[in-house]
Amino acid sequence: MILGYPYGWIAAAGLFFLLIFTIILMSPVVINGHLRRMGSNDDAELRIKALYGIIRFRYKVPLIEFTGTTLQMKKQVETENAGINTWKQFADEIDTDRVVGSIDKMKKILQLTKDLKGWVRQTMTRVSLVEWKWTTSVGTGDAMWTAMATGFVWSVKTSILGILSQIVILKAEPEMQVQPNYKNSAFTTEWSCIAQIRFGYAILAGLQLLVRMKKAKGGVKAWQNILFKA
């Protein structure tokens, strides 16, 4: 009985920590995205919550302006870990050279890393889409062209959703609307979605990516040189 007493406490403590560890791995990482365009007002927001809200990340673009050749954005980034909050705001500008440069970086990373597309596909199969809402109003000022534009928008939406349904798990019926505006020339759209992935799967995917990065020619440093090269 004397020998069994401490071992009983050790076994109980081990089971307790195993239970906590299992709960952490099974907890969902919730990804909430929102995009809206109303006239000349554009805004976008991405929220990520993990470990039941202990870890939070918020990326918001409250202002997007087209200036002919460039896209100017104001950004807000907010992170919160165990109650410690950090927040910053900055402006950014995207032009043709940056877009081309980003595409070139992605091509180099794909060439550098073995079966990176396979890793993306495998990770996305663990993602569950629990909400998908997309409402659009379109008008050209002409009834015939408005009808054609409405059909085109419907085609784009259904194509995107069709591709998405082959990649992720759909847990809810998607809600989509396209409303023709026969009186005015206008375009408004609002999109929101909520996706989830188990914390354990997210950690596993991160470790798998790290292994692929280390096996690539030049290792992790090669990735850093490509991504952060001016």
C-alpha positions as semicolon CSV with decimal commas, in nm:
position;residue;x (nm);y (nm);z (nm)
1;M;0,000;0,000;0,000
2;I;0,288;0,236;0,087
3;L;0,460;0,160;-0,244
4;G;0,138;0,186;-0,439
5;Y;0,042;0,527;-0,294
6;P;0,300;0,749;-0,473
7;Y;0,278;0,547;-0,792
8;G;-0,099;0,598;-0,791
9;W;-0,053;0,975;-0,776
10;I;0,207;0,962;-1,052
11;A;-0,030;0,759;-1,274
12;A;-0,317;1,002;-1,200
13;A;-0,096;1,301;-1,283
14;G;0,020;1,132;-1,602
15;L;-0,338;1,065;-1,710
16;F;-0,432;1,425;-1,628
17;F;-0,153;1,572;-1,841
18;L;-0,232;1,324;-2,120
19;L;-0,594;1,442;-2,112
20;I;-0,486;1,808;-2,130
21;F;-0,247;1,731;-2,416
22;T;-0,525;1,549;-2,605
23;I;-0,766;1,840;-2,553
24;I;-0,504;2,082;-2,689
25;L;-0,438;1,872;-2,998
26;M;-0,811;1,830;-3,066
27;S;-0,892;2,199;-3,015
28;P;-0,988;2,384;-3,333
29;V;-0,791;2,661;-3,502
30;V;-1,068;2,891;-3,625
31;I;-1,000;3,106;-3,933
32;N;-1,252;3,383;-4,005
33;G;-1,223;3,582;-4,327
34;H;-1,426;3,881;-4,444
35;L;-1,406;4,095;-4,759
36;R;-1,632;4,380;-4,864
37;R;-1,651;4,623;-5,153
38;M;-1,917;4,894;-5,143
39;G;-1,867;5,158;-5,410
40;S;-1,523;5,310;-5,354
41;N;-1,495;5,164;-5,003
42;D;-1,300;4,840;-4,972
43;D;-1,195;4,655;-4,661
44;A;-1,075;4,308;-4,568
45;E;-1,012;4,126;-4,243
46;L;-0,862;3,795;-4,132
47;R;-0,898;3,656;-3,779
48;I;-0,728;3,342;-3,644
49;K;-0,805;3,196;-3,303
50;A;-0,632;2,895;-3,145
51;L;-0,623;2,715;-2,809
52;Y;-0,977;2,832;-2,724
53;G;-0,886;3,198;-2,769
54;I;-0,553;3,200;-2,581
55;I;-0,379;3,273;-2,912
56;R;-0,540;3,534;-3,137
57;F;-0,428;3,701;-3,459
58;R;-0,608;3,978;-3,647
59;Y;-0,505;4,123;-3,982
60;K;-0,721;4,406;-4,112
61;V;-0,705;4,622;-4,422
62;P;-0,950;4,906;-4,347
63;L;-0,867;5,106;-4,658
64;I;-0,782;5,001;-5,013
65;E;-0,732;5,265;-5,283
66;F;-0,661;5,222;-5,652
67;T;-0,440;5,501;-5,786
68;G;-0,419;5,399;-6,150
69;T;-0,096;5,197;-6,149
70;T;-0,070;5,104;-5,782
71;L;-0,282;4,966;-5,500
72;Q;-0,243;5,151;-5,171
73;M;-0,350;4,986;-4,846
74;K;-0,358;5,069;-4,479
75;K;-0,298;4,763;-4,262
76;Q;-0,355;4,677;-3,899
77;V;-0,196;4,370;-3,736
78;E;-0,296;4,261;-3,388
79;T;-0,173;3,954;-3,197
80;E;-0,265;3,830;-2,851
81;N;-0,090;3,547;-2,667
82;A;-0,211;3,455;-2,319
83;G;-0,347;3,806;-2,261
84;I;-0,038;3,989;-2,395
85;N;-0,154;4,213;-2,679
86;T;0,059;4,372;-2,953
87;W;-0,079;4,600;-3,223
88;K;0,070;4,793;-3,512
89;Q;-0,054;4,987;-3,813
90;F;0,128;5,065;-4,136
91;A;0,074;5,159;-4,498
92;D;0,172;4,951;-4,798
93;E;0,174;4,991;-5,174
94;I;0,145;4,720;-5,437
95;D;0,243;4,780;-5,798
96;T;0,306;4,561;-6,102
97;D;0,671;4,500;-6,010
98;R;0,576;4,366;-5,665
99;V;0,314;4,133;-5,810
100;V;0,560;3,997;-6,067
101;G;0,826;3,965;-5,796
102;S;0,590;3,770;-5,569
103;I;0,501;3,530;-5,850
104;D;0,870;3,480;-5,923
105;K;0,942;3,404;-5,556
106;M;0,664;3,146;-5,547
107;K;0,799;2,975;-5,859
108;K;1,146;2,954;-5,704
109;I;1,007;2,807;-5,381
110;L;0,808;2,547;-5,575
111;Q;1,121;2,448;-5,769
112;L;1,331;2,441;-5,452
113;T;1,097;2,231;-5,235
114;K;1,005;1,873;-5,319
115;D;0,630;1,818;-5,373
116;L;0,523;2,143;-5,204
117;K;0,192;2,126;-5,392
118;G;0,132;1,782;-5,244
119;W;0,190;1,922;-4,895
120;V;-0,063;2,199;-4,960
121;R;-0,324;1,952;-5,091
122;Q;-0,270;1,717;-4,797
123;T;-0,301;2,002;-4,545
124;M;-0,615;2,144;-4,708
125;T;-0,792;1,807;-4,681
126;R;-0,783;1,857;-4,303
127;V;-0,960;2,194;-4,327
128;S;-1,337;2,211;-4,264
129;L;-1,543;2,495;-4,410
130;V;-1,824;2,565;-4,164
131;E;-1,955;2,887;-4,320
132;W;-1,946;3,042;-4,668
133;K;-2,148;3,353;-4,755
134;W;-2,106;3,558;-5,071
135;T;-2,349;3,827;-5,184
136;T;-2,294;4,039;-5,496
137;S;-2,489;4,311;-5,671
138;V;-2,393;4,402;-6,027
139;G;-2,526;4,655;-6,276
140;T;-2,402;4,808;-6,599
141;G;-2,679;5,057;-6,676
142;D;-2,802;4,838;-6,961
143;A;-3,048;4,552;-6,904
144;M;-2,889;4,309;-7,151
145;W;-2,533;4,366;-7,034
146;T;-2,643;4,350;-6,671
147;A;-2,802;4,010;-6,732
148;M;-2,483;3,888;-6,900
149;A;-2,268;4,023;-6,617
150;T;-2,494;3,855;-6,360
151;G;-2,454;3,521;-6,536
152;F;-2,078;3,566;-6,554
153;V;-2,054;3,641;-6,180
154;W;-2,266;3,333;-6,103
155;S;-2,034;3,124;-6,319
156;V;-1,724;3,255;-6,138
157;K;-1,875;3,191;-5,795
158;T;-1,990;2,837;-5,871
159;S;-1,653;2,754;-6,030
160;I;-1,463;2,874;-5,723
161;L;-1,694;2,681;-5,492
162;G;-1,665;2,370;-5,710
163;I;-1,285;2,378;-5,692
164;L;-1,298;2,447;-5,319
165;S;-1,528;2,151;-5,254
166;Q;-1,264;1,923;-5,406
167;I;-0,996;2,054;-5,169
168;V;-1,158;2,110;-4,827
169;I;-1,442;1,951;-4,628
170;L;-1,773;2,136;-4,661
171;K;-1,959;2,122;-4,330
172;A;-2,236;2,370;-4,416
173;E;-2,449;2,465;-4,714
174;P;-2,284;2,763;-4,889
175;E;-2,494;3,079;-4,919
176;M;-2,450;3,273;-5,243
177;Q;-2,652;3,547;-5,409
178;V;-2,610;3,756;-5,723
179;Q;-2,853;4,047;-5,750
180;P;-2,883;4,233;-6,082
181;N;-2,910;4,611;-6,066
182;Y;-3,087;4,713;-6,385
183;K;-3,109;5,083;-6,299
184;N;-2,752;5,183;-6,215
185;S;-2,396;5,102;-6,305
186;A;-2,256;4,957;-5,986
187;F;-2,072;4,666;-5,830
188;T;-2,086;4,567;-5,464
189;T;-1,983;4,241;-5,304
190;E;-1,946;4,101;-4,954
191;W;-1,786;3,767;-4,871
192;S;-1,726;3,590;-4,542
193;C;-1,618;3,241;-4,442
194;I;-1,525;3,043;-4,134
195;A;-1,283;2,751;-4,161
196;Q;-1,141;2,518;-3,898
197;I;-0,849;2,280;-3,862
198;R;-0,749;2,077;-3,557
199;F;-0,454;2,225;-3,367
200;G;-0,276;1,890;-3,386
201;Y;-0,310;1,876;-3,765
202;A;-0,182;2,236;-3,790
203;I;0,125;2,151;-3,583
204;L;0,186;1,836;-3,787
205;A;0,157;2,032;-4,112
206;G;0,407;2,287;-3,981
207;L;0,655;2,016;-3,888
208;Q;0,617;1,849;-4,227
209;L;0,683;2,182;-4,401
210;L;0,990;2,240;-4,183
211;V;1,127;1,897;-4,282
212;R;1,072;1,978;-4,650
213;M;1,243;2,315;-4,607
214;K;1,547;2,152;-4,444
215;K;1,569;1,890;-4,720
216;A;1,560;2,157;-4,993
217;K;1,886;2,270;-5,149
218;G;2,025;2,535;-4,916
219;G;1,780;2,442;-4,640
220;V;1,576;2,695;-4,443
221;K;1,824;2,971;-4,527
222;A;1,744;2,933;-4,897
223;W;1,374;2,993;-4,819
224;Q;1,466;3,302;-4,616
225;N;1,682;3,440;-4,896
226;I;1,398;3,402;-5,147
227;L;1,115;3,535;-4,928
228;F;1,295;3,832;-4,777
229;K;1,503;3,934;-5,077
230;A;1,421;4,290;-5,178
